[in-house]
Amino acid sequence: MDKIGSGRSEWVALAPKLAEGADAGNAEGLGIELAYALPKNPQAVLNVVDPLEGDGHILEVSRVCGIPFIETVPAGYKVKALRAVRNVTEPRLRDVKARCIEALEKS
């Protein structure tokens, strides 16, 4: 699971499968790894987050884009993540991109 944080598309793409069987600790870790990947490969991350909000799903936008780090937020993370997500131009990701930006700004 820690490879997901690298942002490599093939690792990020595994997140939905891992989420299916994740317990509480692994679910939290998965969200954190996707958050690490967000500034590196925002399109890949936006492709795997749950498009529905409010259902408590592990891959919910607010959980991934809401800066879910437990202890220390990486230096400059919010600025880098916002810049990266704003640069996503894929039309089909427009709505999830907007919700991710909103979650980042509120965090």
C-alpha positions as protocol buffer text, in pm:
chain_id: "A"
residue {
  index: 1
  type: MET
  ca { x: 0 y: 0 z: 0 }
}
residue {
  index: 2
  type: ASP
  ca { x: 287 y: 240 z: 69 }
}
residue {
  index: 3
  type: LYS
  ca { x: 375 y: 240 z: -303 }
}
residue {
  index: 4
  type: ILE
  ca { x: 53 y: 431 z: -375 }
}
residue {
  index: 5
  type: GLY
  ca { x: 205 y: 742 z: -219 }
}
residue {
  index: 6
  type: SER
  ca { x: 462 y: 748 z: -501 }
}
residue {
  index: 7
  type: GLY
  ca { x: 188 y: 870 z: -732 }
}
residue {
  index: 8
  type: ARG
  ca { x: 266 y: 617 z: -1003 }
}
residue {
  index: 9
  type: SER
  ca { x: -54 y: 551 z: -1196 }
}
residue {
  index: 10
  type: GLU
  ca { x: -32 y: 173 z: -1176 }
}
residue {
  index: 11
  type: TRP
  ca { x: -11 y: 184 z: -795 }
}
residue {
  index: 12
  type: VAL
  ca { x: -281 y: 449 z: -752 }
}
residue {
  index: 13
  type: ALA
  ca { x: -513 y: 242 z: -973 }
}
residue {
  index: 14
  type: LEU
  ca { x: -499 y: -39 z: -715 }
}
residue {
  index: 15
  type: ALA
  ca { x: -662 y: 176 z: -445 }
}
residue {
  index: 16
  type: PRO
  ca { x: -1025 y: 77 z: -518 }
}
residue {
  index: 17
  type: LYS
  ca { x: -939 y: -293 z: -493 }
}
residue {
  index: 18
  type: LEU
  ca { x: -750 y: -240 z: -167 }
}
residue {
  index: 19
  type: ALA
  ca { x: -1038 y: -34 z: -29 }
}
residue {
  index: 20
  type: GLU
  ca { x: -1278 y: -327 z: -71 }
}
residue {
  index: 21
  type: GLY
  ca { x: -1112 y: -529 z: 203 }
}
residue {
  index: 22
  type: ALA
  ca { x: -954 y: -259 z: 416 }
}
residue {
  index: 23
  type: ASP
  ca { x: -1015 y: -251 z: 790 }
}
residue {
  index: 24
  type: ALA
  ca { x: -1010 y: 74 z: 989 }
}
residue {
  index: 25
  type: GLY
  ca { x: -632 y: 115 z: 1011 }
}
residue {
  index: 26
  type: ASN
  ca { x: -569 y: 17 z: 652 }
}
residue {
  index: 27
  type: ALA
  ca { x: -855 y: 239 z: 534 }
}
residue {
  index: 28
  type: GLU
  ca { x: -700 y: 539 z: 705 }
}
residue {
  index: 29
  type: GLY
  ca { x: -359 y: 449 z: 563 }
}
residue {
  index: 30
  type: LEU
  ca { x: -500 y: 418 z: 214 }
}
residue {
  index: 31
  type: GLY
  ca { x: -648 y: 768 z: 231 }
}
residue {
  index: 32
  type: ILE
  ca { x: -316 y: 904 z: 354 }
}
residue {
  index: 33
  type: GLU
  ca { x: -121 y: 733 z: 75 }
}
residue {
  index: 34
  type: LEU
  ca { x: -361 y: 876 z: -183 }
}
residue {
  index: 35
  type: ALA
  ca { x: -312 y: 1219 z: -25 }
}
residue {
  index: 36
  type: TYR
  ca { x: 66 y: 1178 z: -65 }
}
residue {
  index: 37
  type: ALA
  ca { x: 6 y: 1087 z: -431 }
}
residue {
  index: 38
  type: LEU
  ca { x: -227 y: 1382 z: -496 }
}
residue {
  index: 39
  type: PRO
  ca { x: 35 y: 1651 z: -568 }
}
residue {
  index: 40
  type: LYS
  ca { x: 242 y: 1403 z: -771 }
}
residue {
  index: 41
  type: ASN
  ca { x: -31 y: 1260 z: -993 }
}
residue {
  index: 42
  type: PRO
  ca { x: -362 y: 1436 z: -930 }
}
residue {
  index: 43
  type: GLN
  ca { x: -537 y: 1293 z: -1234 }
}
residue {
  index: 44
  type: ALA
  ca { x: -470 y: 936 z: -1123 }
}
residue {
  index: 45
  type: VAL
  ca { x: -594 y: 1012 z: -772 }
}
residue {
  index: 46
  type: LEU
  ca { x: -907 y: 1190 z: -895 }
}
residue {
  index: 47
  type: ASN
  ca { x: -977 y: 888 z: -1114 }
}
residue {
  index: 48
  type: VAL
  ca { x: -1000 y: 656 z: -813 }
}
residue {
  index: 49
  type: VAL
  ca { x: -1176 y: 868 z: -552 }
}
residue {
  index: 50
  type: ASP
  ca { x: -1542 y: 793 z: -494 }
}
residue {
  index: 51
  type: PRO
  ca { x: -1753 y: 1038 z: -697 }
}
residue {
  index: 52
  type: LEU
  ca { x: -2029 y: 1025 z: -433 }
}
residue {
  index: 53
  type: GLU
  ca { x: -1985 y: 1230 z: -120 }
}
residue {
  index: 54
  type: GLY
  ca { x: -2130 y: 1167 z: 222 }
}
residue {
  index: 55
  type: ASP
  ca { x: -2150 y: 789 z: 220 }
}
residue {
  index: 56
  type: GLY
  ca { x: -1844 y: 742 z: 442 }
}
residue {
  index: 57
  type: HIS
  ca { x: -1661 y: 546 z: 174 }
}
residue {
  index: 58
  type: ILE
  ca { x: -1287 y: 499 z: 225 }
}
residue {
  index: 59
  type: LEU
  ca { x: -1212 y: 677 z: -103 }
}
residue {
  index: 60
  type: GLU
  ca { x: -1449 y: 967 z: -44 }
}
residue {
  index: 61
  type: VAL
  ca { x: -1319 y: 1299 z: -184 }
}
residue {
  index: 62
  type: SER
  ca { x: -1317 y: 1471 z: 155 }
}
residue {
  index: 63
  type: ARG
  ca { x: -1114 y: 1186 z: 309 }
}
residue {
  index: 64
  type: VAL
  ca { x: -847 y: 1192 z: 37 }
}
residue {
  index: 65
  type: CYS
  ca { x: -838 y: 1565 z: -41 }
}
residue {
  index: 66
  type: GLY
  ca { x: -903 y: 1682 z: 315 }
}
residue {
  index: 67
  type: ILE
  ca { x: -535 y: 1661 z: 415 }
}
residue {
  index: 68
  type: PRO
  ca { x: -578 y: 1342 z: 621 }
}
residue {
  index: 69
  type: PHE
  ca { x: -227 y: 1324 z: 764 }
}
residue {
  index: 70
  type: ILE
  ca { x: -220 y: 1210 z: 1125 }
}
residue {
  index: 71
  type: GLU
  ca { x: 78 y: 1392 z: 1270 }
}
residue {
  index: 72
  type: THR
  ca { x: 275 y: 1609 z: 1031 }
}
residue {
  index: 73
  type: VAL
  ca { x: 162 y: 1762 z: 704 }
}
residue {
  index: 74
  type: PRO
  ca { x: 447 y: 1760 z: 451 }
}
residue {
  index: 75
  type: ALA
  ca { x: 600 y: 2104 z: 402 }
}
residue {
  index: 76
  type: GLY
  ca { x: 417 y: 2304 z: 136 }
}
residue {
  index: 77
  type: TYR
  ca { x: 168 y: 2023 z: 85 }
}
residue {
  index: 78
  type: LYS
  ca { x: -148 y: 2230 z: 57 }
}
residue {
  index: 79
  type: VAL
  ca { x: -2 y: 2471 z: -199 }
}
residue {
  index: 80
  type: LYS
  ca { x: 146 y: 2188 z: -407 }
}
residue {
  index: 81
  type: ALA
  ca { x: -172 y: 1981 z: -395 }
}
residue {
  index: 82
  type: LEU
  ca { x: -395 y: 2276 z: -488 }
}
residue {
  index: 83
  type: ARG
  ca { x: -168 y: 2370 z: -778 }
}
residue {
  index: 84
  type: ALA
  ca { x: -157 y: 2012 z: -905 }
}
residue {
  index: 85
  type: VAL
  ca { x: -533 y: 1955 z: -882 }
}
residue {
  index: 86
  type: ARG
  ca { x: -611 y: 2290 z: -1047 }
}
residue {
  index: 87
  type: ASN
  ca { x: -394 y: 2184 z: -1342 }
}
residue {
  index: 88
  type: VAL
  ca { x: -606 y: 1875 z: -1415 }
}
residue {
  index: 89
  type: THR
  ca { x: -785 y: 1940 z: -1744 }
}
residue {
  index: 90
  type: GLU
  ca { x: -973 y: 1613 z: -1798 }
}
residue {
  index: 91
  type: PRO
  ca { x: -1338 y: 1719 z: -1857 }
}
residue {
  index: 92
  type: ARG
  ca { x: -1488 y: 1407 z: -1697 }
}
residue {
  index: 93
  type: LEU
  ca { x: -1306 y: 1488 z: -1372 }
}
residue {
  index: 94
  type: ARG
  ca { x: -1445 y: 1842 z: -1350 }
}
residue {
  index: 95
  type: ASP
  ca { x: -1688 y: 1774 z: -1063 }
}
residue {
  index: 96
  type: VAL
  ca { x: -1453 y: 1563 z: -852 }
}
residue {
  index: 97
  type: LYS
  ca { x: -1176 y: 1817 z: -915 }
}
residue {
  index: 98
  type: ALA
  ca { x: -1397 y: 2099 z: -783 }
}
residue {
  index: 99
  type: ARG
  ca { x: -1488 y: 1900 z: -471 }
}
residue {
  index: 100
  type: CYS
  ca { x: -1124 y: 1813 z: -412 }
}
residue {
  index: 101
  type: ILE
  ca { x: -1019 y: 2178 z: -438 }
}
residue {
  index: 102
  type: GLU
  ca { x: -1296 y: 2271 z: -195 }
}
residue {
  index: 103
  type: ALA
  ca { x: -1180 y: 2005 z: 55 }
}
residue {
  index: 104
  type: LEU
  ca { x: -819 y: 2119 z: 26 }
}
residue {
  index: 105
  type: GLU
  ca { x: -910 y: 2483 z: 77 }
}
residue {
  index: 106
  type: LYS
  ca { x: -1118 y: 2403 z: 386 }
}
residue {
  index: 107
  type: SER
  ca { x: -840 y: 2196 z: 544 }
}
